[in-house]
Amino acid sequence: MKKTLLFCLIAISYFSSSSQTIEIDDYTWYVHSYELNGNTTDKPFSPEMTIQLDFDLSNNILMSDLCCGGNFQLDINVDANNSNFQGSNFTNTATNCTETGNTSFVDLVQDFFENSENETINYNINTQNIFPGILELNNTSGETIILHNSPHENSGSFGELFNDNGYWGKMTDFWYLASMNIDNNYYSPTDISNAFGNNAKASFSYRGELSFFACNTLTADFTSLQNINNNFFINCNNLAYGTDQCSTANATTLENLYFGFLIEQAQNKKIMSLQYTLDVENPQTFGIYDTSSENYLFFSSDPLLSTDGFSYKRDINIYPNPAKETVFIENNHQQINQLQVIDISGKQLKTFKSVKNQVDVSELPSGVYFFKIYSEGNITIKKVIKE
């Protein structure tokens, strides 16, 4: 029996500590929280805020990188049992956070290491039946820093999007750009295929790295915030992209729109929403859209095999769900003749004629609704939650 899962997990297998041993210098570690006397301060989830630590045991140094600017460094001496280290010669450069909460958290972390100079910092790496790996640092003042080997709030919930995640059954190596809506202009699967073939695609890493491909390549760091309405942002550091001209003017135009959408989000430190549909029989899909506009990118786990669209059943997808103001409709190039909005009592509230790719739901009260969609002789019913 077909089972479709919206915004939830497919069964996942975990590695245990017996199958993997993580050393402190194996990964970049991302600070997630600070604790003192039982009180926890979580890292602000902000596009300008990422604190990452790298332990270089070959040169006996600890290096940090702060997304909002600045860094610090500490000379370290790790004990033979790999359970603690001592730090000395703390140095740092000024941070440039624009938000008070970010500045306060950066100060907590920097003070932890600066005040622990010439003292012992104990550490423990916990990998038993959990992902990601968690590193705990404790100083003699009773302070604790919690770090993960991934920047994401909880990598598990986005595991299906990642292409290099040995801990989870990976869903796909690449996600293929299927359509996009930029500044009220909709570009169909045929438009994308004609411009790029199967070369317009994306790749996500649980370590917080992403790549977008077309004629050129755009790379960046990103952080997922799935516990906060499935949001994510492109971090403000390490954004790079090529500027070579495509082979056709049309492809150049579409790539500028495609990459321009992502660059604009990163440069303006916008939080985007990432919604996905996981279907055990059909290819998986997800959409990236700007919550402050109607612009979005829509991807599929299957490449476009012809200019006629996808190789799988021409289904209709809607997102975001839950929605606040606008519901986007990914119709795989079908003509939608009519859309009816029905409440849970069965009462028809609204009717939209000749729908293209979006419906305004801002006037609907919060609640559960059904969209009855008439397209090319088919009727599709989708449940929509209005926030």
N, C-alpha and C positions, 0 to 999 in steps of 0.2 A: 504493500500500500504506500502510495506516495506520501511523503512527509516533508512539509516545507517549514523551515525554522526562520523566523524573523527576529533579528537582533538578539540571537541567543547562541548557545554553544552546540556544536556537534560533539559527540563523545570523544574524549581526549585521553591519551595515555601519558602518564608521567614517568619521568626517570627518577629513580631512587638514589640515595647517597651511595649505595653499593655499586651503581653503574657509572658513577662519575665523581671525580674529586676535583674541586675548584680551588685553585691557589689564589692568593691575594693579588698577584700580578698577572693573572690570566685575562682579566677583563678591565675595561673602563667601568668604574663604579659611579652610580648616580645617587646623589643625596636625596632622600625622600622625607626624612623627618628628623627632628631633634627632641630629645627627652631629658628632663631633669626632675627628679623627685616625683616620678609618676605622671608628670604633666608633659603632654606631647604637643609639639608645634609642627604641623605638616608644612612641607614646602609649598609655597604659593604656586598654583598651576597657572602660570602666566607665560605668554609668548616670549617675554624677554628674560625668562628665569629658568636656567638650567645650571646646576652645579655638578660637575663631573670630576672625579679624582682618578689619577693614574699612578700606580705604584711601579717604579722602575727599580727593581732590586739589583740590577746590574750596576747601576750608578748610585744606589742607596738614596734615592730621592722620591718624594711624593709631590706630584704636580697637580694643580687644579686648573679648571677652565670655567669661567663664569659667562653665561650668555649675555648678561647685561653689562659686560665689560669687566676687565680686571682679571687677576689670577693671584694665586699664592703658591709658595713652594716651601718645602720643609725637607731638611736632610733627615734621613731615618736610619736606624740600626735595628734590623729585625733579629729576634732571638733565634737560636738554633731549633727550637721546638715549633716555630711558626705560630705562635699564639700571642705575641705582643711585640711592640717596637717602641723605641725612644726617639723623640724628635729634637732637632736643634736647628739653629740658623733660620728661623721663620722669616720670610720676606714676602711682601705683597705689593700689588699695584692697586690704585683706586678703582672701585667699581663705579658704574654709571647707571644705576637703576633709577627709573622714573617713578616707580610705585613704592610707597612707604613700606608695605608688607614685604616686598622683595628685598629692600635694603636691610630691614630688620633681620630677615632670615639669613642673608649673607653674613651679616655681622655675627650672628650666633655661631655659624659654622667656622668663620675665620677665628673668632675668639677661642673656640674649642681647641684648635691646634696651636694658636699662639700662646695661650695660657698653659698648655701642656708641654711646653718646651722643657727638655731635660727630665721629664716625668715619663712613666710607663703608660702606654696606651694598649690595652688588651683588645684583641679582636677575635671574632668567631664568624665562620662562614657556614650558613645553614642551607643545605640543599636536599634535605630528606623529604621526599614526596611533595615538594613544592617547586613552583617556578614563578618568578625567576629566582636565581641565587640571591641570598640576602647576607649582607655583611654588616656586623654590628661592631662599632668601635666604642670602647668605654675608657674614660680617664679616671684619675684618682679623685676628682671632684664629684663623681657620681653622674656625670653627663654621658649621654649616649647619642651617637649619630647612627641612623639606619640608612643603609645604601642598598640599591639593587643593581644587578648587572644589566639593567635595561632602564631607559628613562620613563617608560610607560607606567601609568598609574597602577595597572594590573595587567601584565602582558597576556594573561590567559584569555581574556575576553576577546582580544583581537588576534588570537593565535592563527585563525584561518586566513588572515590577510598576509601573514609573513611568509617569505619564500626561503628562509635559511634557518628555520627553527627546528632543530633536531629533537626538541622536547615534545613537539606536537606533530601530529600527522599533517604535513603541509598540504594545503589545498591546491596551490598552483605556483609555478615559478614567476609568471607574469600575469598582470591584469591588463586587458586590452581596452583602449579607449573606444567606446561604442558611439557616444554622442555627447554633445555639449550644448549648453545654452549660455551665451555671453552677450550681455547688453541687449536682451530681448531678441537675439538672433539665434535660431535653433539650427544646429548642424547634425544631420542624420547619420546613421551608420554608412549609408552610401557616400555621403560627403567625406567622411573620415577615411573610408576604404579607398576612394578615388585619389585622395591626397597622399596617403601614407602606406596603403596596403595594410599589412599586419604589424608595421613598425611603430605605431603609436601605442605605447604601453607603459605600465608602471610596475615598480618592484618595491616592496616594503620589507624592512628588516626589524626583528624584535629588538635589535640593538639601537634602534632609533635612526636608521639611515634609510633614505628613500631615493629612488631614481625615476625620472620620467623621460621617456624616449619619444622622438619623432624623427626629424632630420638631424637634430642635435640631441644632446643629453642635458637634462637639468638634474642636479643632485642637491640634496639638502638634508638636514637633520629634522626629525619630527618627534612629537610626543603625543600619545593618545590619552584621552581623558574619558574613557568609556563609562566611568561611574558618574560623569556629569553630562548626561544627554548624548553620549557617544560622540563627544566633541574631540577635536584634535587641532594642533597647530603646527606650522612649520617654524622651527626655532630660528632665531634671528642670526645665528652664526652658520658658517660653512655653506652658504647658498652659492652655487656656481652653475653656469650654463653656457653652452656654446652659442655662437652668433653666426655660423656659416649659413649662407643662403641655400634654400632647398632647390631641387631641380626644376620646380615650377613655381610660378607666382602664387597660384592658389594654395599650394602646400605651405609656402612661406607665410601667407596671411593666416592660415589656420594654426600654424605653429606659434605665431606671435600671439594669437588669442589664447591658445592652450597654455603656453608657458607664462604669458602675461597675467593670466588669472592667478596662477600659483605665486608668481613673483610679487604681485600686488598684495596678496594675503600675507606673505612673509614680511615685506617691507613695512606694511601698516600694522603688523602685529595683531592680525585678526584671528579669532578662534573660529574654526569652521566645523561643520557637522559632517560626520562620516557615518552613513547608514548603509547596511548591507543586508542582502537576502541570501540565505544558504539553503539550497535545495538539493536533496540527495539524488534526484534524477536528472535535473537540468543544470546547466552551468550556473555558477554563483555570480552575483552581481553586487556592485556597491556604487554609491554616489557620493561625491564630495561637493558640498554646496556652501556658499557664503550665506550665513544666517542674516546678514544685513542687506542682501540683494537677492535677485532671482537668478544669479549665475550659478552654474553647476557643471561638473564633469561626471559622466556615467561610464562605468567600466564593467567588463564581463571577463570571466575566467577563460572563455573560449575566444579565439581570434575570429575576426570577420573573414568568412570563407568566400564571400562573393559580394558584389555591389548590391545585391538584393537584400542584404541584411545578414542576420545570424543563421547558423546552421541548425539551430534548435527551434522548438515550438515558439511561435510568435506570441508570447505571453505579454501581459500588461503589468508593469510595476509602478507603484506609487511611493513617494517619499517626500519629505520626512514623515515619519509616523511613530510617535505623536507629532502633530503639526500645530503651529500657532496661527500663521497668517496665510501661507500659500502651500498648496500641495502640488508637487510636480508629478507629471505623468510621463513615464517612459513607455511609449507605445510600440517600439520596434517598427516604426514607419507605418503603422496601421492608421486608417482614417477613423477617428472617433466621431460618430454621428450625434450622439447624445449621452449626457451623463446626468443621472438623477442622484440627489442626496436624500437619504432615507434615515430617519431616526430609529432607535431600538424598538419603538412601538409599531414600526411599519409605516409611519406617516411620511409621505413624500414632502420634503421641505423646499427643495430647489431643483430646477432643471436647467442644464447648460446645453446649448446647441453648438455644434461645430467646434468642439473643444480641440485646442492644439496641444499644448503641453503643460498647462497649469490651471489650477482652479483656486479662486480666492475663498478662503474659509474664515476670514477674520471676523465676520459678523455672527458666526455660529457660536452658541454657548458651549462651554466645555462639556465634553461627553463623548459617547461612542456613536459613530454613524456608519452607514454603509453606502458606498459608491456603486451604483448600478450603471455599468458602462456598456453602451451599444456600439459595436465596431465591426464592420465588414461581415454582417450576418451573425456575429457572436455576441453573447451577453456575458460579461465578467462582473462579479461582485467582489469588492474589496472592503474590508473593515478599516475604518480610519478613526483614530483617537484624536480629538481636538483638545488641546491644553487650554 
